[in-house]
Amino acid sequence: MVDEENIKRVDELNSIFKELIDDAETFAKDITSSIYLYYFAGILTVLFGLQTGWYNRTYISNWDLIPLFLMVAQIIIGAILIIRGIGLKKKYSRLFELKDRL
């Protein structure tokens, strides 16, 4: 026998899936733009880190550790953002293929 609670849960899941199907194209576009935002933010952060190192090169050469720490932190955070964007692109690659076919 089918339990009323299970019927209610299936109905709720059906409504969620219906919404996902209706919004699938918009969702794919949002994910794509988010991935490119990760790339952009990562590259910009790495460039800011390099700029920090360049403009503070005299302090860094005198072993002033604060500008060195800022430079390294910005470059690492930028690299993490770029790697996260690559991971998201791989994770959602099947979604992008489906969107392109439709």
N, C-alpha and C positions, 0 to 999 in steps of 0.2 A: 504494500500500500504506500501511497505517496503522502508524505507528511505536509501539512499546511505551511509549516515554516520553510520547508524546502521549495515549495511552489512560490512562496513570497520571495525567497532569495533568488530563484531562477528569473522571476519577473524583474527584479532589481538589476540583475546582471544583464538581462536582455536590453533594458533601457540604457544601461551604460554602454553596451556594445553598439546600440543604435546611434547614440551620440558620437561615439568614436568614428563610426563609419561616415556619418554626416560631416564631421569635421576633419577627416583624414588629410585632405589636401592642404587645408590651413595649418594643420599640425606639422605636416612635412615641411612646409615653407618656414614655419617658426623654428623648427629644429635646424634647418639649413642656415638660417640667418644667425642663430645662436652659435653654431659651429664656426662660422666665419668671424663672428665677434670674438670668440676665443683666440683665433689666429691673429686678428688685428690687435687685440689687447696684449697678447704675448709678444708680438714683434715690437710693439710700441714700448712695452716695459723693458725689453732687452735693449732697445735703442736708448732709452732713458738711463739705463744702467751704464752703458758704454759712454754716454755723454757725461754722466757723473764722474766716471773714471778719468775721462779726458780733461774736464775742467778742474779736477782736483788732483791732477797728476803730480804736482809739486808737493802737495801734502802727503799723498800716498808714497812718494819716493822718500819722504822723511819719516816714514813709518807711523803716520797719523792713522790710526785704525778705524776711526769713525767713517771717513769717506770710503775707505776700502770695504768696510762692512756694508755700507749702503749700496755700493756698486755691485758687490757680489750678491747681495740679497735681491736686488732688482733683476739681475741676470737670471738667477735661479727661479724666481717667481715667474718671469717671462717664459722660461723654458718649461716650467710646469704647466702654464696656460697653453702653450703650443702642444705639448704632449697630451693634455686633456682634450684639446680639440681633435687631435688625430684619433684618440681613443673613441670619442663620440662619433666621429665619421665612420670608423670601422663598425661600431655598435649598430648604427642606424643605416648602414649601407643597403641592407635589404629593403628597408622602407623607401630609400631614394630610388632604387631600381623599380619598385612597384609603382611609385609616383610617375616615373618617366614612361612606363609602359601604358599608363592610363591616360 
